[in-house]
Amino acid sequence: MVQVDLITGFLGAGKTTFLRKYAAYLAKKGHKVCILENDFGAVNVDAMLVQDLLADGCEIETISGGCDCDTHQRRMRTKLISMAMRGFDRVLVEPSGIFDVDEFFDVLRDDPLDRWYEIGNVIAIVDAMLPEKLSPQADYILASETANAGLVLLSRSQLAAPGQCDAAKAHLARALEACKCSRVFRDEEISIKDWNTLTEDDMARIASCGHRQASCEKLHFNEHKAFSSAYFLELGLDKDTLTQNIPKLFGNESCGQVLRVKGFVPDGEQWFELNATADGLTASPIPQGQEVLIVIGEGLQKDKIEELLRS
């Protein structure tokens, strides 16, 4: 059977960064890997960021576009059926940051997928610099995406101020308690190690962490209405302007509650990946891109966002 690993994490947690490292590790170990990218919205930015893994022997499939739960499950089911006979022995699923993990288990336990696939590892990525307060909907997503994890990896731990890692763990515990989740993480189930220093033994431990059964009290809301995305294609703004103005979006109530900004911008002959949360912005060179900027959050006001980006 084909083992399916799920890489979960809230918006901006660092799933794609970890996925690149994890997929390369598995390919090096001789696995035939397929990455299934499921982004929130019509443009799958994260899929563009793993294209270089094709050279390592990985293949990439995508499911794009926000849609209702039933439609999304049908799309995932259809995609997995089409992938089943292609000789993969490992499938890595990176869902969007507002993914309902129950969908993952429901799809894989359905016939005929339950005869072809088995659930392997659930690896949850949690930002070590997690905001102290999130909306009840966001806290529910955080809890539900970690509840079944065999291992939680804190991202950006090397950048965190003293006490922030402990604060992130405490926030996760509160979020789990708020939705009456049965899962309580032990210290050894949460890794705070700098990802740049992960050893072969560390990666082997992650690759065999498995998953846990846990239940949460369902918070009924429409993820695609509670969380929205604003797309800006070919804004015509240069890298310096965007890196200066994107941070202004966070905490500006007139824009709504901006949680994540990501996209690509050219600077001369060089493309850059832009990635921003309330804690900061990075601009990393990449081989190629598409001039697009995606803002994700709650109650977004697209006109005001564009006005600030152009100011």
BAZALUM-109971 format. One record per residue: residue number from 1; x, y, z of N, C-alpha, C in turn; residue in one letter. Coordinates in steps of 0.001 Angstrom, whole numbers. Example, Ala and Ser with C-alpha at 12.3 -4.5 7.8 and 13.67 -1.06 7.14 Angstrom:
(1 (13190 -5690 7800) (12300 -4500 7800) (13200 -3300 7800) a)
(2 (12850 -2250 7080) (13670 -1060 7140) (12900 30 7870) s)
This chain:
(1 (839 -1202 0) (0 0 0) (875 1253 0) m)
(2 (306 2320 -510) (1026 3591 -582) (807 4343 732) v)
(3 (1907 4760 1353) (1794 5508 2594) (1548 6982 2292) q)
(4 (560 7555 2975) (232 8968 2813) (580 9702 4098) v)
(5 (1422 10721 3975) (1782 11574 5104) (1113 12931 4926) d)
(6 (578 13467 6013) (-92 14764 5991) (763 15780 6727) l)
(7 (1047 16911 6058) (1810 18005 6662) (820 19135 6929) i)
(8 (464 19345 8182) (-544 20345 8516) (95 21572 9164) t)
(9 (-685 22623 9266) (-212 23837 9923) (-1053 25021 9507) g)
(10 (-1240 25963 10433) (-2053 27135 10164) (-1344 28039 9163) f)
(11 (-2076 29021 8662) (-1562 29937 7648) (-213 30533 8054) l)
(12 (792 30375 7191) (2096 30979 7426) (2982 30242 8397) g)
(13 (2589 29022 8803) (3374 28303 9812) (4715 27813 9281) a)
(14 (4796 27552 7974) (6051 27063 7407) (5968 25668 6830) g)
(15 (4758 25246 6437) (4571 23889 5907) (5420 23630 4672) k)
(16 (5408 24570 3723) (6120 24350 2468) (7620 24272 2692) t)
(17 (8144 25094 3581) (9574 25056 3902) (9957 23688 4434) t)
(18 (9153 23154 5363) (9457 21826 5887) (9263 20755 4833) f)
(19 (8203 20868 4041) (7920 19874 3010) (9099 19697 2065) l)
(20 (9723 20792 1681) (10881 20709 781) (11982 19851 1404) r)
(21 (12246 20075 2667) (13291 19314 3358) (12899 17843 3503) k)
(22 (11650 17609 3847) (11161 16252 4092) (11117 15437 2802) y)
(23 (10596 16025 1726) (10508 15317 449) (11898 14965 -77) a)
(24 (12835 15902 35) (14204 15638 -419) (14825 14498 381) a)
(25 (14551 14453 1681) (15069 13372 2531) (14520 12014 2083) y)
(26 (13198 11935 1855) (12594 10670 1444) (13092 10219 76) l)
(27 (13227 11179 -854) (13727 10832 -2186) (15150 10301 -2095) a)
(28 (15951 10900 -1240) (17340 10448 -1052) (17378 9020 -503) k)
(29 (16357 8662 265) (16279 7317 835) (15724 6296 -160) k)
(30 (15427 6736 -1378) (14992 5822 -2419) (13494 5709 -2606) g)
(31 (12721 6526 -1899) (11271 6486 -2064) (10851 7204 -3341) h)
(32 (9800 6703 -3978) (9201 7392 -5108) (8077 8258 -4555) k)
(33 (8314 9559 -4537) (7474 10500 -3792) (6612 11318 -4736) v)
(34 (5349 11487 -4360) (4482 12450 -5029) (3965 13435 -3989) c)
(35 (4071 14714 -4296) (3580 15773 -3423) (2225 16231 -3943) i)
(36 (1235 16233 -3068) (-94 16721 -3433) (-315 18048 -2722) l)
(37 (-281 19124 -3493) (-435 20476 -2963) (-1900 20898 -3064) e)
(38 (-2411 21405 -1956) (-3806 21837 -1917) (-3841 23233 -1311) n)
(39 (-3756 24263 -2145) (-3682 25628 -1656) (-5071 26215 -1507) d)
(40 (-5169 27307 -721) (-6432 27994 -486) (-6580 29082 -1532) f)
(41 (-7426 28841 -2533) (-7623 29838 -3570) (-7283 29304 -4940) g)
(42 (-7352 30167 -5931) (-7267 29756 -7329) (-5842 29639 -7841) a)
(43 (-4877 30314 -7186) (-3492 30264 -7635) (-2682 29500 -6604) v)
(44 (-2101 28367 -7008) (-1391 27516 -6074) (71 27954 -5993) n)
(45 (315 28954 -5141) (1664 29492 -4980) (2608 28440 -4426) v)
(46 (2149 27667 -3425) (3028 26697 -2784) (3540 25649 -3762) d)
(47 (2724 25275 -4750) (3169 24298 -5744) (4351 24832 -6547) a)
(48 (4353 26142 -6818) (5481 26735 -7538) (6774 26645 -6733) m)
(49 (6640 26668 -5403) (7818 26699 -4535) (8484 25341 -4378) l)
(50 (7852 24277 -4851) (8468 22949 -4743) (8843 22383 -6106) v)
(51 (8802 23213 -7142) (9106 22723 -8486) (10514 22166 -8603) q)
(52 (11463 22727 -7847) (12839 22249 -7945) (12994 20818 -7439) d)
(53 (12019 20324 -6667) (12086 18949 -6180) (11887 17932 -7296) l)
(54 (11390 18387 -8448) (11261 17487 -9592) (12609 16888 -9960) l)
(55 (13672 17672 -9758) (15019 17193 -10078) (15468 16096 -9117) a)
(56 (14841 16031 -7922) (15182 15003 -6938) (14370 13730 -7128) d)
(57 (13558 13672 -8186) (12764 12482 -8445) (11367 12534 -7873) g)
(58 (10963 13675 -7308) (9604 13829 -6805) (8677 14292 -7926) c)
(59 (7425 13935 -7817) (6409 14466 -8723) (5432 15315 -7924) e)
(60 (4741 16225 -8609) (3866 17182 -7940) (2492 17178 -8598) i)
(61 (1469 17076 -7792) (90 17216 -8240) (-568 18312 -7414) e)
(62 (-1601 18935 -7947) (-2228 20048 -7241) (-3751 19936 -7220) t)
(63 (-4326 20481 -6162) (-5763 20745 -6081) (-5877 22202 -5675) i)
(64 (-6428 23037 -6539) (-6523 24465 -6255) (-7965 24915 -6200) s)
(65 (-8166 26031 -5523) (-9470 26673 -5534) (-10264 26411 -4280) g)
(66 (-10716 27472 -3635) (-11586 27346 -2479) (-12942 26816 -2919) g)
(67 (-13495 25887 -2164) (-14785 25306 -2525) (-15406 24704 -1278) c)
(68 (-16653 24233 -1393) (-17306 23637 -237) (-16697 22281 67) d)
(69 (-17015 21763 1256) (-16403 20529 1749) (-16642 19349 809) c)
(70 (-17871 19164 352) (-18188 18019 -506) (-17421 18080 -1824) d)
(71 (-17374 19269 -2425) (-16637 19426 -3683) (-15160 19160 -3471) t)
(72 (-14629 19670 -2364) (-13205 19466 -2092) (-12889 17991 -1901) h)
(73 (-13741 17272 -1175) (-13497 15849 -979) (-13538 15089 -2304) q)
(74 (-14476 15457 -3181) (-14545 14799 -4494) (-13268 15056 -5290) r)
(75 (-12779 16288 -5251) (-11554 16606 -5984) (-10358 15818 -5446) r)
(76 (-10254 15739 -4124) (-9143 14992 -3540) (-9261 13506 -3858) m)
(77 (-10452 12972 -3735) (-10674 11559 -4031) (-10307 11247 -5486) r)
(78 (-10781 12084 -6415) (-10490 11874 -7834) (-8998 11934 -8102) t)
(79 (-8328 12896 -7478) (-6881 13035 -7681) (-6139 11816 -7155) k)
(80 (-6497 11337 -5977) (-5819 10174 -5397) (-6079 8911 -6207) l)
(81 (-7276 8768 -6754) (-7556 7612 -7614) (-6660 7644 -8846) i)
(82 (-6504 8827 -9438) (-5674 8941 -10639) (-4201 8693 -10342) s)
(83 (-3785 8928 -9091) (-2385 8743 -8712) (-2065 7313 -8294) m)
(84 (-3089 6516 -8012) (-2898 5233 -7343) (-2068 4241 -8145) a)
(85 (-2135 4298 -9486) (-1474 3289 -10314) (-154 3783 -10915) m)
(86 (417 4821 -10334) (1612 5406 -10944) (2913 5010 -10254) r)
(87 (2823 4076 -9315) (4036 3505 -8756) (4654 4258 -7602) g)
(88 (3948 5238 -7023) (4479 5938 -5860) (4424 5022 -4640) f)
(89 (5383 5186 -3730) (5264 4481 -2459) (5097 5458 -1295) d)
(90 (5149 6762 -1604) (4925 7781 -574) (4221 8978 -1198) r)
(91 (3117 9385 -620) (2411 10593 -1038) (2432 11568 134) v)
(92 (2863 12788 -128) (2909 13833 893) (1834 14860 571) l)
(93 (895 15036 1461) (-204 15972 1253) (78 17240 2056) v)
(94 (160 18373 1348) (263 19661 2023) (-1029 20431 1757) e)
(95 (-1945 20434 2727) (-3206 21140 2520) (-3051 22627 2799) p)
(96 (-4109 23364 2560) (-4100 24784 2880) (-4069 24967 4394) s)
(97 (-3775 26197 4803) (-3684 26488 6226) (-5012 26568 6945) g)
(98 (-6129 26356 6247) (-7445 26323 6909) (-8134 24988 6642) i)
(99 (-7364 23961 6439) (-7860 22637 6074) (-8512 21947 7271) f)
(100 (-9625 21295 7042) (-10280 20474 8057) (-9704 19061 7942) d)
(101 (-8910 18670 8924) (-8193 17394 8857) (-9142 16207 8776) v)
(102 (-10352 16354 9299) (-11320 15250 9209) (-11561 14835 7759) d)
(103 (-11489 15798 6837) (-11663 15480 5416) (-10618 14470 4951) e)
(104 (-9389 14660 5405) (-8275 13782 5026) (-8566 12342 5433) f)
(105 (-8960 12152 6693) (-9236 10805 7177) (-10470 10220 6498) f)
(106 (-11502 11039 6299) (-12723 10541 5658) (-12446 10030 4249) d)
(107 (-11665 10775 3479) (-11376 10393 2102) (-10579 9103 2051) v)
(108 (-9537 8999 2871) (-8658 7830 2803) (-9302 6564 3366) l)
(109 (-10324 6716 4167) (-10993 5540 4729) (-12163 5076 3876) r)
(110 (-12341 5726 2735) (-13451 5401 1843) (-12978 4411 780) d)
(111 (-13861 3533 333) (-13553 2579 -732) (-13546 3322 -2084) d)
(112 (-12593 3065 -2990) (-11549 2039 -2943) (-10219 2535 -2382) p)
(113 (-10151 3808 -1955) (-8868 4357 -1523) (-8300 3617 -326) l)
(114 (-9166 3080 531) (-8672 2371 1713) (-7971 1063 1349) d)
(115 (-8137 605 97) (-7430 -610 -359) (-6083 -288 -993) r)
(116 (-5848 979 -1312) (-4621 1383 -2005) (-3684 2222 -1134) w)
(117 (-4285 2955 -189) (-3507 3890 620) (-3630 3564 2104) y)
(118 (-2575 3878 2846) (-2620 3798 4301) (-2105 5103 4890) e)
(119 (-2704 5519 6004) (-2300 6752 6666) (-1000 6499 7413) i)
(120 (10 7296 7103) (1312 7142 7745) (1511 8153 8854) g)
(121 (2187 9248 8536) (2513 10262 9532) (1620 11492 9377) n)
(122 (1252 12065 10493) (658 13403 10511) (1654 14291 11238) v)
(123 (2219 15230 10491) (3253 16119 11026) (2679 17531 11058) i)
(124 (2579 18107 12246) (1966 19431 12402) (3050 20484 12590) a)
(125 (2955 21564 11808) (3889 22680 11905) (3196 23817 12651) i)
(126 (3813 24280 13716) (3274 25385 14516) (4350 26462 14614) v)
(127 (3967 27687 14319) (4894 28816 14364) (5316 29077 15807) d)
(128 (6628 29067 16063) (7127 29369 17402) (6787 30791 17823) a)
(129 (6501 31654 16823) (6144 33041 17103) (4645 33262 16904) m)
(130 (3866 32263 17271) (2418 32282 17139) (1845 33481 17894) l)
(131 (931 34237 17262) (323 35366 17975) (-343 34912 19268) p)
(132 (-329 35787 20262) (-914 35429 21553) (-2414 35212 21448) e)
(133 (-3078 35984 20581) (-4526 35860 20441) (-4893 35624 18983) k)
(134 (-5795 34675 18771) (-6384 34422 17469) (-7899 34372 17649) l)
(135 (-8631 34453 16551) (-10085 34338 16633) (-10455 32915 17050) s)
(136 (-11662 32705 17598) (-12086 31342 17947) (-12008 30381 16766) p)
(137 (-12334 30880 15552) (-12259 30022 14364) (-10810 29626 14068) q)
(138 (-9896 30593 14192) (-8492 30304 13932) (-7923 29349 14979) a)
(139 (-8297 29539 16238) (-7839 28628 17289) (-8368 27214 17056) d)
(140 (-9607 27112 16565) (-10148 25784 16270) (-9339 25102 15157) y)
(141 (-9038 25856 14106) (-8230 25295 13016) (-6874 24846 13544) i)
(142 (-6234 25679 14373) (-4942 25334 14969) (-5039 24020 15732) l)
(143 (-6072 23886 16559) (-6231 22672 17363) (-6517 21451 16497) a)
(144 (-7445 21600 15551) (-7849 20447 14741) (-6717 19970 13832) s)
(145 (-5841 20880 13420) (-4732 20488 12545) (-3585 19827 13295) e)
(146 (-3558 19953 14612) (-2480 19339 15393) (-2937 18110 16177) t)
(147 (-4225 17974 16406) (-4736 16962 17328) (-4273 15546 16990) a)
(148 (-4176 15221 15700) (-3829 13860 15282) (-2348 13674 14968) n)
(149 (-1550 14696 15228) (-140 14651 14835) (665 13663 15671) a)
(150 (1544 12939 14989) (2515 12130 15705) (3608 12997 16297) g)
(151 (3848 14146 15648) (4894 15055 16105) (4522 16474 15693) l)
(152 (4763 17429 16588) (4617 18851 16280) (6009 19448 16141) v)
(153 (6233 20175 15046) (7507 20862 14827) (7269 22362 14951) l)
(154 (7984 23018 15849) (7900 24466 15945) (8811 25079 14889) l)
(155 (8236 25904 14035) (9025 26582 13009) (9581 27890 13564) s)
(156 (10675 28352 12981) (11310 29624 13316) (11726 29701 14794) r)
(157 (11978 28553 15399) (12371 28548 16821) (13671 29301 17052) s)
(158 (14546 29291 16024) (15831 29982 16167) (15663 31492 16163) q)
(159 (14517 31987 15705) (14258 33431 15659) (13411 33896 16837) l)
(160 (12882 32962 17581) (11959 33310 18659) (12689 33958 19826) a)
(161 (12017 34926 20441) (12550 35557 21645) (12411 34593 22820) a)
(162 (13191 34809 23889) (13058 33938 25065) (11607 33869 25539) p)
(163 (11144 32660 25730) (9784 32458 26206) (8751 32268 25118) g)
(164 (9087 32612 23856) (8075 32504 22795) (7723 31060 22468) q)
(165 (8707 30174 22488) (8403 28761 22214) (7458 28201 23279) c)
(166 (7729 28524 24544) (6841 28072 25621) (5457 28690 25469) d)
(167 (5410 29969 25040) (4122 30638 24844) (3339 29977 23719) a)
(168 (4032 29559 22642) (3370 28879 21532) (2805 27536 21985) a)
(169 (3572 26801 22775) (3084 25521 23285) (1877 25719 24204) k)
(170 (1917 26773 25015) (798 27059 25908) (-446 27463 25112) a)
(171 (-243 28236 24027) (-1366 28637 23167) (-1997 27401 22538) h)
(172 (-1171 26491 22045) (-1692 25257 21455) (-2497 24471 22477) l)
(173 (-1988 24372 23695) (-2704 23631 24744) (-4056 24279 25035) a)
(174 (-4107 25619 25059) (-5381 26313 25294) (-6364 26064 24157) r)
(175 (-5850 26091 22917) (-6717 25872 21758) (-7302 24460 21781) a)
(176 (-6497 23474 22149) (-6978 22097 22247) (-8024 21959 23354) l)
(177 (-7757 22602 24471) (-8701 22537 25590) (-10023 23219 25238) e)
(178 (-9946 24332 24485) (-11148 25092 24141) (-12129 24277 23303) a)
(179 (-11598 23389 22458) (-12507 22564 21645) (-12654 21155 22229) c)
(180 (-12367 21064 23541) (-12575 19817 24294) (-11885 18634 23617) k)
(181 (-10666 18893 23155) (-9896 17837 22484) (-9267 16912 23507) c)
(182 (-9232 15638 23186) (-8681 14641 24091) (-7152 14595 24070) s)
(183 (-6535 15301 23125) (-5079 15217 22951) (-4338 16188 23863) r)
(184 (-3355 15666 24568) (-2430 16476 25361) (-1022 16102 24921) v)
(185 (-245 17081 24449) (1083 16799 23932) (2109 16750 25061) f)
(186 (2909 15697 25047) (4055 15615 25941) (5221 16409 25345) r)
(187 (6181 16779 26182) (7312 17577 25712) (8050 16891 24567) d)
(188 (8179 15576 24633) (8931 14843 23604) (8167 14771 22278) e)
(189 (6899 15170 22273) (6102 15167 21049) (6093 16526 20351) e)
(190 (6835 17486 20906) (6959 18812 20312) (8440 19121 20142) i)
(191 (8878 19266 18893) (10279 19549 18602) (10482 21050 18424) s)
(192 (11455 21603 19139) (11762 23037 19012) (13122 23250 18351) i)
(193 (13637 22232 17714) (14974 22311 17131) (14986 23163 15862) k)
(194 (16033 23941 15681) (16244 24718 14456) (16289 23754 13274) d)
(195 (15435 23991 12265) (15368 23070 11125) (16683 23004 10355) w)
(196 (17481 24031 10412) (18770 24024 9710) (19768 23062 10345) n)
(197 (19469 22604 11549) (20397 21701 12246) (19827 20292 12390) t)
(198 (18731 19994 11688) (18150 18652 11766) (19119 17618 11192) l)
(199 (19353 16548 11933) (20265 15486 11520) (19503 14363 10820) t)
(200 (20267 13389 10311) (19627 12210 9720) (18751 11493 10745) e)
(201 (19232 11420 11980) (18436 10776 13035) (17157 11555 13300) d)
(202 (17249 12880 13283) (16052 13709 13476) (15035 13449 12375) d)
(203 (15510 13416 11124) (14603 13206 10003) (13994 11808 10051) m)
(204 (14793 10824 10462) (14265 9461 10576) (13169 9391 11634) a)
(205 (13362 10124 12725) (12330 10167 13776) (11053 10808 13254) r)
(206 (11179 11887 12502) (10009 12552 11935) (9295 11620 10965) i)
(207 (10090 10913 10137) (9531 10056 9090) (8869 8802 9635) a)
(208 (8957 8583 10931) (8310 7407 11539) (7463 7804 12748) s)
(209 (7024 9061 12799) (6306 9542 13990) (4874 9031 14069) c)
(210 (4299 8616 12933) (2947 8079 12928) (1887 9151 13158) g)
(211 (735 8733 13632) (-352 9662 13941) (-1117 9122 15130) h)
(212 (-1945 9959 15708) (-2708 9583 16892) (-4204 9771 16627) r)
(213 (-5001 9012 17330) (-6447 9199 17279) (-6842 10188 18368) q)
(214 (-7550 11214 17981) (-8004 12217 18941) (-9314 12811 18436) a)
(215 (-10120 13264 19358) (-11400 13856 18970) (-11491 15282 19495) s)
(216 (-12096 16151 18690) (-12344 17541 19066) (-13832 17832 18899) c)
(217 (-14340 18723 19731) (-15722 19169 19560) (-15766 20097 18356) e)
(218 (-16566 19736 17373) (-16594 20455 16106) (-17122 21873 16291) k)
(219 (-16397 22839 15751) (-16886 24207 15684) (-17431 24406 14282) l)
(220 (-18724 24579 14171) (-19362 24621 12862) (-19298 26035 12287) h)
(221 (-18523 26171 11248) (-18448 27422 10500) (-17905 27095 9118) f)
(222 (-18153 27988 8180) (-17667 27796 6810) (-16283 28410 6702) n)
(223 (-15254 27548 6599) (-13883 28046 6551) (-13672 29055 5423) e)
(224 (-14367 28826 4305) (-14151 29675 3136) (-14908 30992 3222) h)
(225 (-15810 31108 4221) (-16426 32397 4486) (-15718 33098 5634) k)
(226 (-15308 32321 6647) (-14589 32908 7782) (-13227 33435 7345) a)
(227 (-12577 32705 6435) (-11268 33105 5925) (-11404 33390 4429) f)
(228 (-10825 34474 3993) (-10920 34841 2583) (-9541 35186 2050) s)
(229 (-9446 35299 748) (-8173 35659 121) (-8415 36739 -921) s)
(230 (-7469 37645 -1014) (-7506 38706 -2020) (-6323 38503 -2953) a)
(231 (-6599 38443 -4260) (-5578 38172 -5268) (-5242 39447 -6031) y)
(232 (-3950 39642 -6218) (-3486 40794 -6990) (-2521 40283 -8056) f)
(233 (-2983 40296 -9298) (-2169 39824 -10420) (-1543 41018 -11127) l)
(234 (-234 40929 -11331) (508 41944 -12091) (201 43354 -11572) e)
(235 (499 43552 -10288) (316 44868 -9675) (1230 45922 -10289) l)
(236 (2374 45461 -10816) (3326 46407 -11381) (4144 47136 -10334) g)
(237 (4148 46637 -9098) (4930 47253 -8023) (6261 46521 -7872) l)
(238 (7310 47275 -7600) (8626 46644 -7496) (8816 46022 -6111) d)
(239 (9882 45260 -6001) (10155 44529 -4761) (10312 45467 -3573) k)
(240 (11033 46570 -3730) (11255 47482 -2607) (9945 48078 -2106) d)
(241 (9055 48439 -3024) (7763 49007 -2633) (6939 47990 -1855) t)
(242 (6909 46757 -2346) (6112 45725 -1681) (6679 45367 -306) l)
(243 (7984 45215 -209) (8573 44855 1090) (8407 45988 2106) t)
(244 (8270 47209 1618) (8045 48337 2512) (6580 48435 2945) q)
(245 (5660 48104 2039) (4245 48345 2308) (3477 47143 2843) n)
(246 (3919 45930 2532) (3193 44746 3019) (3067 44734 4540) i)
(247 (4125 45033 5311) (3977 45018 6779) (2898 45969 7297) p)
(248 (2560 46995 6533) (1532 47956 6963) (141 47317 7019) k)
(249 (-38 46193 6313) (-1348 45546 6261) (-1712 44893 7584) l)
(250 (-696 44425 8318) (-951 43678 9550) (-1310 44646 10677) f)
(251 (-2422 44352 11338) (-2862 45212 12431) (-3629 46441 11988) g)
(252 (-3808 46610 10670) (-4576 47738 10154) (-6034 47300 9998) n)
(253 (-6887 47760 10902) (-8267 47283 10932) (-9036 47610 9657) e)
(254 (-8630 48673 8952) (-9355 49027 7735) (-9156 47998 6629) s)
(255 (-8118 47167 6751) (-7846 46107 5771) (-8524 44793 6137) c)
(256 (-9104 44693 7331) (-9539 43421 7867) (-8409 42833 8684) g)
(257 (-8541 41595 9105) (-7472 40944 9858) (-6611 40130 8899) q)
(258 (-5497 40711 8502) (-4576 40047 7583) (-3726 39061 8374) v)
(259 (-3715 37807 7921) (-2971 36747 8599) (-1723 36321 7843) l)
(260 (-1758 36433 6527) (-656 35906 5710) (-648 36629 4372) r)
(261 (564 36926 3892) (746 37458 2543) (1843 36636 1883) v)
(262 (1585 36188 657) (2601 35428 -65) (2472 35712 -1546) k)
(263 (3551 35481 -2265) (3513 35707 -3702) (4903 35842 -4281) g)
(264 (4952 36339 -5514) (6213 36475 -6231) (6290 37860 -6864) f)
(265 (7510 38360 -6963) (7725 39651 -7616) (9069 39603 -8346) v)
(266 (9131 40149 -9577) (10424 40212 -10274) (11201 41444 -9829) p)
(267 (12512 41317 -9826) (13405 42451 -9560) (14527 42369 -10584) d)
(268 (14330 43073 -11693) (15254 42905 -12819) (15086 41522 -13410) g)
(269 (16190 40790 -13505) (16151 39428 -14047) (15886 38379 -12983) e)
(270 (15833 38798 -11718) (15687 37850 -10607) (14262 37867 -10042) q)
(271 (13732 36659 -9790) (12434 36534 -9132) (12641 36351 -7630) w)
(272 (11673 36877 -6844) (11712 36717 -5399) (10376 36180 -4893) f)
(273 (10466 35282 -3911) (9290 34821 -3189) (9089 35732 -1984) e)
(274 (7911 36299 -1846) (7573 37121 -689) (6700 36310 256) l)
(275 (7012 36366 1522) (6269 35609 2516) (6200 36451 3781) n)
(276 (5011 36769 4234) (4883 37676 5375) (3791 37236 6331) a)
(277 (4067 37389 7621) (3071 37296 8686) (3266 38539 9551) t)
(278 (2516 38619 10637) (2627 39789 11511) (4014 39909 12135) a)
(279 (4761 38799 12156) (6081 38819 12787) (7215 39199 11847) d)
(280 (6932 39381 10569) (7998 39790 9670) (7779 39333 8245) g)
(281 (8674 39783 7387) (8593 39505 5948) (9940 39001 5457) l)
(282 (9891 38000 4578) (11105 37525 3917) (10942 37668 2410) t)
(283 (12045 37939 1736) (12091 38005 274) (13240 37128 -173) a)
(284 (12917 35945 -690) (13934 34948 -1014) (14028 34760 -2522) s)
(285 (15248 34761 -3074) (15394 34549 -4517) (14964 33154 -4930) p)
(286 (14291 33049 -6066) (13843 31775 -6617) (14115 31774 -8119) i)
(287 (14194 30579 -8729) (14535 30520 -10157) (13493 31166 -11059) p)
(288 (12204 30992 -10745) (11153 31525 -11598) (9893 31756 -10771) q)
(289 (8992 32576 -11303) (7775 32849 -10564) (6693 33397 -11465) g)
(290 (5642 33890 -10854) (4512 34502 -11555) (4147 35739 -10756) q)
(291 (3945 36865 -11418) (3704 38113 -10696) (2313 38079 -10061) e)
(292 (2286 37673 -8799) (1030 37537 -8078) (1291 37776 -6601) v)
(293 (317 38363 -5945) (370 38555 -4502) (-970 38108 -3936) l)
(294 (-921 37285 -2895) (-2133 36752 -2277) (-2147 37150 -811) i)
(295 (-3232 37770 -401) (-3427 38174 987) (-4531 37304 1568) v)
(296 (-4267 36656 2709) (-5221 35745 3331) (-5538 36251 4733) i)
(297 (-6811 36213 5087) (-7178 36672 6419) (-8665 36575 6656) g)
(298 (-9160 37403 7561) (-10571 37415 7928) (-11139 38809 7672) e)
(299 (-12290 38861 7008) (-12944 40131 6752) (-12112 41094 5921) g)
(300 (-11462 40585 4889) (-10540 41408 4105) (-11271 42465 3269) l)
(301 (-10638 43629 3168) (-11132 44737 2345) (-10122 44958 1217) q)
(302 (-10404 44376 45) (-9417 44356 -1033) (-9029 45758 -1499) k)
(303 (-9992 46653 -1634) (-9675 48002 -2118) (-8719 48717 -1182) d)
(304 (-8937 48598 117) (-8063 49254 1088) (-6673 48626 1085) k)
(305 (-6628 47296 928) (-5335 46611 863) (-4526 47116 -325) i)
(306 (-5164 47197 -1493) (-4448 47681 -2675) (-3997 49136 -2497) e)
(307 (-4833 49919 -1864) (-4463 51322 -1629) (-3193 51414 -786) e)
(308 (-3102 50587 260) (-1911 50610 1106) (-689 50064 383) l)
(309 (-895 49028 -429) (229 48465 -1171) (824 49482 -2144) l)
(310 (-16 50350 -2673) (443 51335 -3658) (871 52663 -3029) r)
(311 (717 52798 -1727) (984 54091 -1084) (2489 54395 -996) s)
